[in-house]
Amino acid sequence: MPKLLLATTNEGKARELCQLLNGVPFELVTPKEIGIAIDVAEDRDSYQENASIKAEAYAQASGLISLADDSGLEVGVLNGEPGIRSARYAGDKANDKDRVEYLLSRLEGIPPEKRGARFVCIIAIAVPGEKTIICRGDCDGSITTEPRGENGFGYDPVFYLAELGKTMAELSPEQKGQVSHRGRAARKARRILEQLAEKVKT
């Protein structure tokens, strides 16, 4: 079975991608598992560019088909912030808790009806020697006034889904996979990977 490199060092993201891509006709491996350690600067102006440079760098380093994602949270009343700076919103050394607290401080006093937000995910699939393939997923919701839930990572504890009455962090991994931005992008990526697996065989 061919290998698919998940081009991320974020363990929470790798775990989620493994679950979302479970059953694809590839052996899913991480950079750590195959002994690759490269530093890719995610400093471009769009999710698509960041995901693409990451996937392409890992594909070049490993010779494997590589999949990377870039995702972010966009809050309307903050003019789309944190956006592509989601991981660095509270500073380069900040952890998930710091980022959530900083976001909530920026929204202090903003009423519920003005706290609309959207998660965006771009998945890039880089095949050595071929054009990178892009898949996108979006998920609409709003920002709560305090964190709720123990599952997920990042901004999940404050991202509220009105139709489910829960934050993303209150969902089971299976529920999250159905509705999340990464889940939606991964379903598109799964179809691409199934086609690529057929090409690799022939």
N, C-alpha and C positions, 0 to 999 in steps of 0.2 A: 504494500500500500504506500503511495507517495506521501511525503511529509508536507504539512502546511505549517509555516512558521508564524506564530502569533507575535507580531512585532510590538511587544509592549513589555516594560519592566514593572508595570502596575499590577500587583498580584490580584487585587479585586477585579480589575478589568479582565485579566487573563482568565480568572475563574468564571466570570460571567460569559465571556466569549466561548469558553469550552462548553458551557451548558447550552448556549444558544446554537452552537454549531455541532452539537452532539449528533452523531449519525452521518455526517458528511463523509464521503469516501476518501478521507485523508487521515493520516496520523497527525494529531495536533501536537505541536511541540513549542516550547518557549525558548527565547534566547539563552536563558540560564541552563536549560536542559541540554542544549547542543554546544555550550561553551562559547557563545558569542557575546561580547560586551562592547557595544559601540555607543557613542553619544551623538544623538541626532538633535540638533537645535530646532525646536518647534516655534520658529519666530516669523512665520509667514503671515499673510494678511487674511487667510481664509481657512476654514476647517479642511476644505478639499486639498489645499496646498500642503498643509501640515500633515495630513494623513498620507498623502502621496509621497512626500519626501521621506517619511519614516518607512513606509512599505518598500519603497525603491532602495533605500539604503540597506535595509535588512536583506532584501532579495539579492543585492549585489554582494553583500558580505557572506551570505550563506549559499548562494546558488539555488535556493529553494523558492517556490511560490510563497509569497509573504503577504500577510493581511495585517493592516494597521487601521486604527480608527482615531478620529479626533472628534471630540464632542464638547458641547458647552451649554450653558444655561443663559437664556436671553430674557431679561425682565423689561417689559415695555416701559414702565415709568422711569427706569434707569437708562433709557435710550439704548436698550439692547445689551447693557452690561449684565454680567461680566463677559459674556460672549466667548471669543477665542482665548481670552485671558482667564477663563474660569479656574484653571488649576493654579494660577499665580495671582489670583484676585487679592488675596490678603498678604501677599509677599512670597518670595521664593521659598522661604523656610516654613511656610504655614502648613498645617495639617487640615484634614477635613473639618474638624471641629472649629478651628480658627476661621476657615473660609465661611462656614455657615454663620458663625457669630458676626463676622464682618458684614455679610450680606444683610442679615437681620438689622444690624445697626444702621445701614444705609436706607432701610425701609421703615424705620421707626416713625410712627404716626401716620403712615400711609394706610387708608381704609382698605378693607378686603376687596372691594370691587375694582380697585386700582392696582392690585398686586398680581395681575395676569403675567404668565411666563410661559416659556417654551423651551424644551430640551431639543437639541439638534445633534444628530450623529452622522458623520460621514465615514464609511468604511472604504478603504482603498485596497485593492488586490493587485499586487505587483507580480507579474510573471517575467522572469529574466528574459530580456530580449524582445519583450512585447509591450504594447501600450497599457498603462495602468487603468484598471476598471474601477469605476466609482459607484457606490450605492449610498442612498440617503434615507434617513428616517427622522421623523419629527414627532413630538408628543406635547400637547398643550395642557396647561394646568395653571396653578397659581401658587404663591408663596405664603406659607403659614406664618404665624407670629412666633412660634416656638417649634423646636424639633420634635418629631414623633416617629417612633419605630426604631427597630434595631437592625433591620436588614439593609442590604445595599451598601452604597458608599457615596462619597462626594456630597452633593446637595440633596440626595434622596430624602432625608428626614424632613425637609421643609418644602418639598414639591408635592402639592396637593392635587389629587385627581377627583374632581367633584362627582363624576359619574360613579366612582367606586366608594367615595366617602372616606378615602384613606390617603396617606402620603405614600410616596414610592417606597419608603423604608418600612411601611407596614404591610407591604405585599409579600407573598411568598415568591421565591425565585421564579416559579412557573408562571404566576400571575404577572410578575414584572416583565417577563419575557414576551408575554402576549401584547402588552400595551406600551412598553417603553420605546424610546427613540432608537436605542441600540438593538432591541428586538426586531423592530420594523426594518432597520437597515440590514440586520443579519439574515432575515428571511429572503431578502433580495440577493444577498451575498451567497446564500446557500444554493440558490438556483444556478448562479454563475459557477460556483465551485463544482457542482455536479457535472456541468458541461466541460469544465477544465479537466476533471478526472477522466472523462471519456477520451479527451484529446491526449492526455498523458499515456493512457493505455495503448492507443493506436500508434 
